[in-house]
Amino acid sequence: MLFEVPAIHSAQCVTTITNALLAQDLGASVEVKLDQRRVRVEGNLSTEQALAAIRGAGFAAAEAAPHSGPGSTCCGGCA
């Protein structure tokens, strides 16, 4: 799952979001791209559960749209 989290601006934000997600699924893989303001989560959480965890940590979040399309080298598989 890939989420847009526009308010990410520091390493503390990364830690807060990561900890919020891991509190819900200790075995989850969480990757936060600070420069892209995106969070990728792989694990047992549903999209709704992951969004609730991020929002519960104080961050507005939305599911990221796939970025595949004409002229893109992306396969669209990350959505």
C-alpha positions in Angstrom: 0.0 0.0 0.0 1.2 3.5 -0.8 0.0 6.6 0.9 0.6 10.3 0.4 1.3 12.1 3.7 1.8 15.8 2.8 2.9 17.0 6.3 6.0 14.8 6.6 8.9 17.2 7.0 11.4 15.7 9.4 13.0 12.5 10.8 10.7 12.8 13.8 7.7 12.6 11.5 9.2 9.5 9.9 9.7 7.9 13.4 6.2 8.8 14.6 4.5 7.4 11.5 6.6 4.2 11.5 6.0 3.6 15.2 2.2 4.2 14.7 2.1 1.6 12.0 4.3 -0.9 13.8 2.1 -0.6 16.9 -0.7 -2.0 14.7 1.3 -4.7 12.9 4.7 -5.4 14.5 5.8 -7.4 11.4 5.0 -4.8 8.9 7.5 -3.3 6.5 7.3 0.4 6.6 9.2 2.7 4.2 8.8 6.5 4.5 10.1 8.6 1.7 10.6 12.0 3.3 11.4 13.8 0.0 8.4 12.4 -1.7 6.1 12.6 1.3 5.0 9.0 0.7 4.7 6.0 3.0 4.7 2.4 1.8 3.4 -0.3 4.0 3.5 -4.1 3.5 2.0 -6.4 6.1 -1.2 -7.6 7.6 -3.0 -4.2 7.9 -5.8 -3.3 5.6 -5.7 0.0 3.8 -8.3 1.4 6.3 -6.2 0.2 9.3 -3.0 1.8 7.9 -4.8 5.1 7.2 -6.2 5.1 10.7 -2.8 4.5 12.2 -1.2 7.3 10.2 -4.1 9.7 10.9 -4.1 8.7 14.6 -0.5 9.8 14.7 -1.6 13.2 13.7 -1.0 13.2 10.0 -3.5 13.7 7.2 -3.1 10.8 4.7 -4.6 9.5 1.5 -4.1 6.4 -0.6 -1.6 7.4 -3.4 -2.8 7.1 -6.9 -0.7 4.9 -9.2 1.8 7.0 -11.2 1.8 4.8 -14.3 0.7 6.3 -17.5 1.9 7.5 -20.9 5.6 8.3 -20.8 6.1 6.6 -17.4 8.5 3.8 -16.9 6.4 2.7 -13.9 4.6 -0.6 -14.2 1.9 0.5 -11.8 2.4 -2.5 -9.6 3.1 -0.5 -6.4 -0.4 0.8 -6.1 
